[in-house]
Amino acid sequence: MRKSILVLAFLSLLGCSGNKSTSILLSDDIIEEVNFEDIATDIQVFSLKSSCLLKGIEMFYGIDDLVFGISEDHRTIYWIKGDSVISVLEKYGRGHGEYTYINDFTYYPKDSILFVHTIDDRLLRYQGLNGTYMDECPEFSGNTGMHAINSRMLLANGSYDGEDGLIHQGLFLIDAETGELGKLICPMDYAQSYFQNDEGSNYQSGDSIWFVVPGPGEDDNVVYMFLNDSARAMLSFRYDEKWRIPENVLLREMPVGSTSDINFVIQKLQPMMDYRNKESYCNGGYHFIYSGNRMMFWSFIDFPQTVLNVIKKNDVSRYQVSMPGFDGYVFPTFMYKDYYVTTYNTIFGMDINDEEKLTPIGKQIKKEIEGCDGNPVFLQYHIK
């Protein structure tokens, strides 16, 4: 496996404990405010080129040497390589091999297979840049966070009704042809699955996949490495107490049949939903990258403030990254290989508020925005 030496080094340093006594504290006291150009390197700015008119893009997903974008109406997927759209998948309709709304998607680069999960819980498979329809699974039990392991198997959130009368949540290997749950990779309670980040937070390094399972309440957040059909805990961490979700609003278990019981939903689930929508908290980690013997991920601490966390061995650095002349804080839209990418002219982009304060990089971004014909502009960079 590529990068196996680095992986083994992390195993020896961090072990696989989720124990609170070994959990790393991400203290607010060490957060440092920095300018983007003081922490970024290998910076590239470019606009996306396309022979067709692009719709608004809601989400980007990078894997291997490709980037995928999904339109705001969830009907179109754009294949992007470098600075260009190289293909478009749009199979909107109710016929064979078509869909009315894309819930989620993932890609397996070795066989060029695109997996599309629809709003009516079908899983469609397409192959190649021309989007040749392969087949569909009519009842797919995975729901979010799909990641392709091979041309048939996915790592995804799933659930099943247990004999104990409870719905059991977790990350499973799921068969894309039959929709059947396979091996349980990582169990989660309902609160963890509810707050878990999507596939944009998974990171592929060689043959391994890294993902973060959030720890609501007093639980630890845990970074796992998935390899050879199993996952190993690599790091556990905690946020300052003020950012943890109170236990009294968390729903840890879901009884079988409860999702169709409106009274149960109102009485039990609503407090957790309300807290998630209205309060400030830190949970899990966004846009995780393992590179250069470092783990890096981002946190929201209080909108619009974001923090980059960099962990090497047991040393923790936390940065609030700003860019002179722009509103808010720098936060990546997606990951591409071990690059972070922040986009402009998208629903995630930052706006210019003071042109006189723009640095050379800021001026380059402004120039690309003015000449991009409304297409997204990418700011791509490594962390020093």
N, C-alpha and C positions, 0 to 999 in steps of 0.2 A: 504494500500500500504506500502511496506517495505520502511524504511528510510523516512517516511512521516514527522517526526518531523524535520529532517534536511532540507527537502524541504521547509516546512513552515517557518523555521528560515531564509532561504535565501530569501523567498518572502518578509518577513517583513523588511529585511535589504536592499534589492536591488530593490524591486518593479518590475515593468515590463516595465520600460521606455526605449525607444530608443532615448530619447532626448539628444542632444549634450551637454546640460548644466549638465547632470548627468552622462555623459560618462566618464569612467575611462581612463586616459592617460597612455599608456605603454611607458614610457620615456626611451630613450637609456641611459640616465645619471645614471640609477640605475642598469644597467646590471653588474652582478658580475661574475667573472670567478672562477669556482670551479672545483675540482677534483671529478670524479664520486663517489668515495667511501665516500666523505664527504656529499653527498646529497642523496645517495641511501641506502636502507635497505632491509631486507628479500631477499638478492641477491641469485639467483640460476643460475648455469651454467650447461647446458647439451646438448648433441647432439641428433638429431632426429633419431630414430631407425625405420627401415622399412624392411619388408621381400621382397620387390621388389625394383628394381633400380628406384630411383627418378629422374625425369627430373628437370631441373632448375626451381625453384619456383619464380614467379614474384611478387605475392601479397599474404599477409596473412590477415585473417579476424577472430577475436575471438568473440564468443558469447556463453553465458552460460558456460559450462565446456568444450567446444570444440574449436578447432582452425581449420580453413580451409586454405589450400594453393592452389593457382591456378598456373599451369605450364606456362612457358614462351610462349609456343605455343598456350595457351588458349584452350587446348583440354582436360585437366585433372584437376580434383579437388581432393585433398587429405584431408581426415578426420583425424584430429590429436587429441589425448587425452593424456595429460601428455607429455611424451617424445617419444610416439610411433604413427606411422601411423596405424589406425585401419580399414580403408577402403579406396577404390579408386573408383571414378566415372569417367569413360571414355566412352562416348557414341558417339565417333566421327563417322560421316557418314551422309548420306542423307536419311536414312530410318525413319520409325516410331519411335519417341522418341529419335532421334539422332540430332546432331548439327555439324556444321563445325567450329564454333568459338564462344567462350563464351565472351560476352561483360562484363557481371556483374553477380553477384549471391548474394543470401542472404539465411538465414536459420531461420526456426521457430522451436525452440527446443521442445515445448510442444507436437507437433504432428510429430516431426522428419521429417519436409518437407524442401527440398532444392529447391529453386527457381533459375532457370537459364535463364538469358536473352541472346539471341543469336544475332549475327551480323545482321541477317535479321529480327530483331524485333519480334521474337517469344518469348514467355515465357513458359518454360517447368517446370513441377513440378515432383520431384522424392521423394520417401518416404523410410526412413529407411537406415540402413548401407549398404544394398545390392543395393540401388539405384533403387528401383522398380519404373518404369515409371507410372505416374498417368494420366496426361493430358497435353494439351498445349493450350495457347491462341495465335492464329495466328497473331494478330495485337496488340502488346503491346505498349501503348503510353508513358510509362515511359522510361527514358533513363539512368540516373545515380543515384547513391546514394540510392539504394533500401534498405528498412528495413522492415522486416515482422512484421505486427501487429498481425495477426492471420494466420490461415491456408489458408485464401483466400485473405486477404487485405494487401496491401503494402503501405508504405509511400515512395514516390519517386518523383524525378523531373518529371515534365510534362509540356505540353504546349498545347494551343488550339488557333484557329483562332477566334478572337473576331469580333463582328458586327461593331466595330469601325475601322476595317481594320488593326488592330495590332495583333501580336502574343503575347499572354499573358503567362508568365512564372510563375512557382511557385512549391512549394511542395504540392502534392495532395495525398489523399487516392485513390488508384487505385485498381480496381477489377482484381485479377489475373486470373479469369476465362473468363471474357468478355473483359478485357483491357480498360474498360471505366473509365474515370476520375470521381472520386467522389468529396468529400468535399475538397475545397481549404483550406489548413492548413496555408500556409505562402506564400503570393505573393512576387515575385521578379521581378526586371527589367532584361533585357537581360544581362547586365554587371554582375549583381550578380549571375545569374545562370551560366554564363560562367566561373566565378572564384570560384564557390562553390566547397567545398571539397567533396570527395566521401564518401561512407558508412563507410570507415575506421575511419572517424572522428566523427561518431555518437557513443553515449555512452548510454548503458542501465543500469538503476539503479532501481531495483525493477520493477514496472510496467511502469516506465517513460522512455522516450528516450530524450536525450539531443543532440542538434546539433547546429552548428555555421553557421550563414549566413553572408558571408563576406560583407564588406561595401566598394566598390571601390570608388575612388575619395574622396569627402567630406562626404560620408555616414559613419555612425557608423557600426562597426561589432557588431552583436547581438547574444547572446546565448539564445536559446529557450529550454523550457522543453515541450515535447509533452506528454499529458496524457488525456485519455478519449476522444479521437477524436478531441482534440484542442491543440493549442500550446500557451504558454505564454512566453513573453520576460522576461528573468531573469537577464540579464546583458548586458550593451553595453560598448564597449571599442574602443579606437582609438590608432593607432600607431603615432609616431612622423611624422611630416609633410613631411619629406624627403622621407618616405616610401610609401606615398599615391599616387595612380595612377592619373595622370592629367585628368581633366574632358574632355579635348579636344581630348583624344584618346578613350573615352568610348562610346560605342553604347548602349544607354539606351532602345531604342524601336526597334522592328523588324516589318516592314510592312509585311502583309500577302503576300506570294508568293516571298518574297525577297530572300529566301535561294536558289532559282533556278535561280536567276538573277546574273550572274557572274560579271557584271559591278558593281552592288550594293555591292557585296562582296568585290571586289577589292577596291572600293572607300571608303566604310564605315566601313567594318569589319576589313580590313587589318591593320589599325593603332593600333587597340586594340590587334590583334594577334601578331603584331611585338613587341609591348611593353611588352606583357606577355612573349615572348620568349627571349627577349634581355636585358631587364632592371631588376634592383633589386627593389623589392617592398615587403611590408608586407600586407597580406590580409587574413582575417579569422583566423582560428586556426586549427592546426592539432593534431590528437590524443587527443581529449578532454576527461578528466576524472573528474567526480564529486565524491569526496570521503572525508570523514572526515570533512565536512563543508568547503571544499576547491574546487575551480575550477582550473584545471590545463590543459594547452595546450601548444603546441610548435609552434614556428614561425621561418621561414627562414628570416634572415636579410640581408645576402649577402653570396652567395654560397662560401665555404661550411659551413658558420657559422649558427648555429641554437641556439635558445633561448628557455628555459623552462620558462613559465609564471605561477606563482602561485598566486591566488587571494583568500584572505579570508577576508570577510566583505569588507572593502575598502582598505585593505592593499595589496600592490602589491610587489612581489619579482620576479626578472628576473635573470636567471642563464645561463651562457654559460658553458656547461659541457664538460670537456675533460677527457681523460683516459691516464695516463702516458704510453709511449711506443707505442701508436697507432696514426695513422694519423687522422687529422680532429677532429670533435666534436661528442660527443655521441648524437644520435638521434634515437628514437624508430622506429622500422619497423611496429609494430602494438600494439594494446592493447588486454589484456586478463583479464577479470574481471576488477579489479582496479590495475592490474600490467601493467607496460610498458615492452616491449620485444624488444631488439635489436638483430639482427641476423648477423651471420657470414657465410661465404661460400654461400652468396647470392649476388644479384646485389646491395643490400643496404649495405652490410657489410663494416666495417672498416678494414684496413690493419695494421699489425704490422710494425713499422719502426725503433724501437730501443729496442731490447730484454733486454738490461741491465737496462732499466727504468721500466720494467714491475713490477707491484705490484702483491701480491698473487692472486688477482682476474684475473689480466692480464695473469699470468702464467697458471691459470686454464683454461682460454679461449684458450690459445695456445695449451695446452695439449689436449683439446677436439677437436680442429681443426685438430691436427695431427692424431687423432685416429677415425675420424668420417666417413671415407670412402667417403668423398666428400659430405656428407649430411649436411644440415643446422645445425649450432650451435646456441642455444638460450641463451641470457643473460636476465634473467627475474628479475624484481625488483620493489619495491615500492619507492615512494619519501618520505623522512623523513618529 
